[in-house]
Amino acid sequence: MLSKRVIPCLDVRNGRLTKGVKFEGNVDIGDPVETARKYYEDGADEIVFYDITASHEARGIFLDVVEKVASQIFIPFSVGGGINTVSDMRDVLVAGAEKVSVNSGAVKNPDIISEGAARFGSQCIVLGMDVKRVEKSEAIPSGFEVVIHGGRKYMGMDAIEWAKTGEALGAGEICLNSIDADGTKNGYDIELTRLVAKSVTIPVIASGGAGSPQHMVEAVTTGRATAALIASIVHYGEYTIADLKKHMAEAGVQTRSVW
Amino acid sequence: MKIGVIDYRAGNLRSVINALKAVGCDGGMVVKSPGELERCDKIILPGVGAFPKAMAYLNETGFVQALNEQVVGRGKLFLGVCLGMQLIMEMGHEGEKTPGLGWLRGAVTRFADTPGLSVPHVGWNDTRPVNSKAIMAGVPEGADFYYVHSFKVACCDSSDVAATCEYGEPFVAAVERGNVFGTQFHPEKSQHFGLRVLKNFVELPC
């Protein structure tokens, strides 16, 4: 039986691991390669890295991190942040990432999804979506709107429509982040997760708001996600990944055994 | 020992080479032209992507002929990974019907649409070694491997099957026949058990 995946997400800034709340107030919390290695040994099923570096120069530092990770960690990992062209995709895949995540780059230029899928295969194109709750309207019938720039810019696009478009263009997975829930540790936006997961056939990864193993259980049961993205709850040592998986297994969720 | 990892523009070669290093084989080398297979002791065909496109590329570049010479003719040990395993079958049904290398009898077809099951099949799934094959040596029943695929292999000869898995329906997770091996999962991305499978391949006598 296919296991539900537990995926720690590492935000990397200038080669260091950082964590902020609602995309703001980032603080240095460690070395990304060491941290990834620890999560790998502890049973992470996959790892996501986001390059949140602002400067072009620091891109090289980030790619060095990706290369180091690839030589030490034998599970899939994806890389996102600042992916705007097929050439950006190629850089991170050549550095050893298994998948590449496009977010605002795809909102601005949806063709990057189909071009990336044609060039590298759908399996390695993850559509990252940042979504905020808004009033339901004609333009946003679901009441969930796509935003970019860490939630600062509203795009006038309905999240459900964008998920379907992304799938049709060739995305292989969707990583669905609720800006409202992000960093709150109050739980994933289950309504959003379920709505999107029901609208597409590709796997949906729930993101934003994980504060307890029970939240993760909800995401992959009621929310219909196939994976749960986590950050704070493991970065600060509150839980280990093994703890989380144990809790999920006790709640009847199939997870990969750490042998 | 040199293990040639074929670059046909359809795979993450670095992770295969990195994983070979992790199991003590520093001889992993990227092979870009068919002539280079001559000096390889073993061959890995990795790959993700579409069956027809990959087969067309292997045909145009002369890899098909070279692979037939080295693997069928000279009996070199071969491991196909994911799409690389599918390509050794007789026929692919991805898009247009496309003949594969045809070393093993069977076909490659899409997962049936089943409500509630996402396609592609992405993630870790428990896998059952069968027929006590060398490639799966040391892997316990139910070990999890990482998969990412929409198409699956069905073998005509059940004795070719080295492992099975289930996603809505049973499918072939690994094959083995003589010097030809294949895994639908990604051993290079499947942590301990994946590395064990690669080690098995590395350590098999040439």
HADDOCK unambig.tbl for C-alpha pairs under 7 A between the chains (distance, minus, plus):
assign (segid A and resid 1 and name CA) (segid B and resid 125 and name CA) 5.57 0.50 0.50
assign (segid A and resid 1 and name CA) (segid B and resid 126 and name CA) 6.04 0.50 0.50
assign (segid A and resid 1 and name CA) (segid B and resid 166 and name CA) 6.34 0.50 0.50
assign (segid A and resid 1 and name CA) (segid B and resid 167 and name CA) 6.62 0.50 0.50
assign (segid A and resid 2 and name CA) (segid B and resid 123 and name CA) 6.70 0.50 0.50
assign (segid A and resid 2 and name CA) (segid B and resid 124 and name CA) 5.86 0.50 0.50
assign (segid A and resid 2 and name CA) (segid B and resid 125 and name CA) 4.41 0.50 0.50
assign (segid A and resid 2 and name CA) (segid B and resid 167 and name CA) 6.97 0.50 0.50
assign (segid A and resid 3 and name CA) (segid B and resid 123 and name CA) 6.90 0.50 0.50
assign (segid A and resid 3 and name CA) (segid B and resid 124 and name CA) 5.59 0.50 0.50
assign (segid A and resid 3 and name CA) (segid B and resid 125 and name CA) 5.91 0.50 0.50
assign (segid A and resid 70 and name CA) (segid B and resid 15 and name CA) 6.57 0.50 0.50
assign (segid A and resid 71 and name CA) (segid B and resid 18 and name CA) 5.39 0.50 0.50
assign (segid A and resid 74 and name CA) (segid B and resid 19 and name CA) 6.97 0.50 0.50
assign (segid A and resid 74 and name CA) (segid B and resid 188 and name CA) 5.95 0.50 0.50
assign (segid A and resid 74 and name CA) (segid B and resid 189 and name CA) 4.60 0.50 0.50
assign (segid A and resid 74 and name CA) (segid B and resid 190 and name CA) 6.17 0.50 0.50
assign (segid A and resid 74 and name CA) (segid B and resid 191 and name CA) 4.94 0.50 0.50
assign (segid A and resid 75 and name CA) (segid B and resid 189 and name CA) 4.09 0.50 0.50
assign (segid A and resid 75 and name CA) (segid B and resid 190 and name CA) 5.53 0.50 0.50
assign (segid A and resid 75 and name CA) (segid B and resid 191 and name CA) 5.70 0.50 0.50
assign (segid A and resid 76 and name CA) (segid B and resid 189 and name CA) 5.55 0.50 0.50
assign (segid A and resid 96 and name CA) (segid B and resid 12 and name CA) 6.84 0.50 0.50
assign (segid A and resid 96 and name CA) (segid B and resid 14 and name CA) 5.83 0.50 0.50
assign (segid A and resid 96 and name CA) (segid B and resid 15 and name CA) 6.08 0.50 0.50
assign (segid A and resid 98 and name CA) (segid B and resid 12 and name CA) 6.96 0.50 0.50
assign (segid A and resid 120 and name CA) (segid B and resid 10 and name CA) 6.79 0.50 0.50
assign (segid A and resid 120 and name CA) (segid B and resid 49 and name CA) 6.91 0.50 0.50
assign (segid A and resid 121 and name CA) (segid B and resid 48 and name CA) 6.72 0.50 0.50
assign (segid A and resid 121 and name CA) (segid B and resid 49 and name CA) 4.86 0.50 0.50
assign (segid A and resid 123 and name CA) (segid B and resid 148 and name CA) 6.70 0.50 0.50
assign (segid A and resid 201 and name CA) (segid B and resid 118 and name CA) 4.94 0.50 0.50
assign (segid A and resid 201 and name CA) (segid B and resid 119 and name CA) 6.32 0.50 0.50
assign (segid A and resid 202 and name CA) (segid B and resid 118 and name CA) 5.21 0.50 0.50
assign (segid A and resid 202 and name CA) (segid B and resid 119 and name CA) 5.81 0.50 0.50
assign (segid A and resid 202 and name CA) (segid B and resid 120 and name CA) 6.61 0.50 0.50
assign (segid A and resid 203 and name CA) (segid B and resid 118 and name CA) 5.74 0.50 0.50
assign (segid A and resid 256 and name CA) (segid B and resid 124 and name CA) 6.69 0.50 0.50
assign (segid A and resid 256 and name CA) (segid B and resid 144 and name CA) 6.46 0.50 0.50
